[in-house]
Each structure stands twice: as structure tokens, then as C-alpha cells.
Amino acid sequence: MAMDARGAAVALLDAVLGEGQMLGQVLDDPKGPLAGVPPQERARAQRLAGSVLRHLEQADRVLAPFLRKSPPLTVRNVLRLAVVEIAVEGAAPHGVVHSAVDQVRHGNRTGHLTGLVNAVLRKVEPEAFAGLPPQRMPMWLRKPLVGLWGREVVSAIEAVQAAGAPLDLSVKPGREAPGEALPTGSSRVTGPGQVSALPGFEAGDWWVQDAAAALAARLLEVTPGERVADLCAAPGGKTLQLAAAGAGVVAVDISAPRLGRLRENLARCGLEAEVVAADVLQWDGGLFDAVLLDAPCSATGTIRRHPDLPFVKDGSEIAALVELQAALIDRGLGMLKPGGRLVYCTCSLLPEEGEAQLEAALARHPGLVAERVEIAGVEPGWWTGAGGLRLRPDYWAERGGMDGFFMARLRRG
Ligand SMILES: C[S@@+](CC[C@H](N)C(=O)[O-])C[C@H]1O[C@@H](n2cnc3c(N)ncnc32)[C@H](O)[C@@H]1O
């Protein structure tokens, strides 16, 4: 029997919480647990698993009084899904309980736990959910952020993360996109739906890109005809912006599969760029008027779109990333013509991948300056004293927030 959306959601949760896999990895794996699940069911499963991961702490709190002994992970995930569906998704309890019992009955060596699942789900009070604070970030991330911005800001970020992310679109000049126009020029679509079904998708009038991410290319302010390198470019949101602004773009990334997506995006939107598969640290493409460097990072600014991240990452890779980011900055600066500019950005909340990288780059390169420029919709308070732009998920909280990002524009003397 083909797996339905609930079964697929539990399989996703098992892979994230049991095997430390990211949701995208599991969904893209042709031999993974979701192989053969029809697209609509997969999409619903992804949405449900995401909702559970955003509310796992509360679900466990609500379930705890009724579980003297912790059942196997897959049964816990069935219970968590049921509680979240009722309390957060507003599903009818009767159908949810019936489905949960059914899943456990037909599961791998879980049939003997149907009675427990039935009894627990009939006792829990999903209303108890409402009084609980939003799920906290893991301590390795939360602690430094509380030190930096205080508890209130961190709680506001967590509230935005729990609500999930709307869909932001960057619009090709002269075209239109559905949704609400944001102050920085992106369009925001709320509510679930298939991206490819939105008006203008086939025509390539817009592409999906978080509103905060879209500010990096704006900060670079390219003009038509400039030679621009987009380093670490795939899947290409920023390449599309630079190409749409009329620059001659060379897009470089180390990952061939991700560059495949970049090429698809260029083709759909009728835009052009030279695409190079290479390690930026080894690549020599001559000199450029401007460079955009979107360096690999902890991606801790994207938790509202990637609720699996806090359960898979533990911060152990950050030191190596910080080293790589500094090497990439130095390489990118070396590609600039005299007087050229480089925008460095990361979708990280952590200062070592943002503010501290700016400070260290300025110290390593005498004559280098950080430039602050006017960007429509960017509030003065988002700039740091050193001339970087710190974007936090709780900015525009009432509208659904934005990704956390740090970006800075550096000019070579
Ligand atoms: C944050 S993502 C880039 C997102 C992209 N700029 C966009 O706007 O769609 C970071 C990218 O860096 C690439 N990458 C990591 N190390 C690299 C290296 N040494 N050389 C080139 N690309 C690298 C990864 O493959 C990944 O696609």
C-alpha cells in the first residue's frame, strides 16, 4: 500500500530525529523512504513534518504526563504528529486519532502499541499548547544570541521561527508578481500552495528568494555592462538579480547539482550568465568590477524555513566554516579591479560568521573600507556601527519576519 501524507510525515521525522538527516536530503533521495509517494502527498507530508519540528518541544510537554516510559521513536513521532495536527493545524481530532492508531497498527513492530496510542491521544489536551512559550533554539545557538541581543529579542525570533515562513519572490524588472509588495521591493505570498501554480511562474516573471537574501545584490548596486563575479552562486537567486540588472555575470559554485538548478532558473526567467563549476579558492577568472560572495555558513538565519536544522546541527562545523569564509573573502578581494567592491554575506545569526568577519577583513587589508549605502526599505537601525547590515528574523515580525543575514560592502582602495 502506498504511504499516505501522514505516514510520509512520520518517515521524514524518523529520518531527521533518528538519523540526523536534513529534510531536503530525505526528500531528494530517489531511494529514500518517500520514493513512490505522489507529489501532493509528499508536499503535505513536508508541511506536516515541518509543523511538528516547529512545535516539537510543546508537543512533548503536552504528551509527557501520559507517557511513563518513552515508546520507540516512530511511535513518539506518530503521537507528536497527531497532537500538532489537532492543536496547530486545526484538524478534527476523531480522524487524527483514528489515523494515528492505524499507522501504529500497521507499522514495523509497533502493532502492540495501538492501545497506548489510542489511550494517550484520548487523554491529552491540545488546548494546553496555547499557553506554552514558542520552541527554543538549541543552547549552542541560543546562549550566544541571548548574550548579544537579550532574552526578549531571542524570544521574538523564536516566535517568528515557530510561525514558519511565507514565500518571498524577487520580481524581474518590468514584470509583476503575486502577493503583498514589501518595502524593499520583494513580493510576499502567504498560505500554502504550489509555487509552480502561481501566476507568472511559467513566464519567468519572478523567482523564489527570501526578502533579506535579496538585499545582498541590492547592496552591490551593479550597473549594466559591469563584469561581476557571483561566488558560491547556486541555486542562483542572486545571480538572477545581478543578470536582471544588466551585469555580465560569471556564476561560480563547487556543486554541479546545485548549478543544475541555477541553469534551470536562468532558463525559466530568460536571463543569462556564464556558469562555472569550480572551487572559488582555486579558480582564476581574471578581474571584476564587483564581486558578490554568499559564503557557506551555519544557515542559522534560515530556521523559519528549515525547522529541521536545530535538530541536525550542533554547531561543531562553525569553526571550519569561519576559516573557509575568511579564505573566500581574501580570494574574492583578490579578484577586484582597483576601486572595485565586494559584498560579503552569510545567512547566519552568529557574529563570528558576520560582524567578526567584517572586522577581521578590515584588519587584514589596509585601505579596505566598509560602505554604507541607501537601500529602499532598509531601516537605519539595521546597520551596525562598523558599516555592516545585520538582518534579524524578528524584523517585520507582524508580516512573517525575514531570514537572518549579515552583509557588508567592502571597497578596495
Ligand atoms: C549560501 S549558498 C549560496 C546561495 C546562492 N548564492 C543563492 O543566492 O542562491 C552557498 C554555496 O556555496 C557553495 N560552496 C561552498 N564552498 C565552495 C567553494 N569552495 N567554492 C565554490 N562554491 C562553494 C555551495 O555549493 C553552496 O551552493
The ligand as an ORCA input file, in Angstrom:
! r2SCAN-3c Opt
* xyz 0 1
  C      24.633     30.048      0.787
  S      24.786     29.000     -0.577
  C      24.669     30.077     -1.933
  C      23.289     30.583     -2.274
  C      23.274     31.386     -3.562
  N      24.225     32.474     -3.549
  C      21.897     31.944     -3.912
  O      21.655     33.134     -3.740
  O      21.059     31.179     -4.381
  C      26.497     28.607     -0.514
  C      27.034     27.903     -1.739
  O      28.455     27.823     -1.615
  C      28.891     26.724     -2.376
  N      30.304     26.481     -1.990
  C      30.790     26.055     -0.811
  N      32.140     26.037     -0.831
  C      32.525     26.488     -2.047
  C      33.794     26.707     -2.686
  N      34.938     26.458     -2.041
  N      33.813     27.160     -3.951
  C      32.640     27.402     -4.611
  N      31.428     27.217     -4.060
  C      31.370     26.774     -2.800
  C      27.880     25.652     -2.037
  O      27.848     24.643     -3.040
  C      26.570     26.468     -1.965
  O      25.871     26.385     -3.193
*
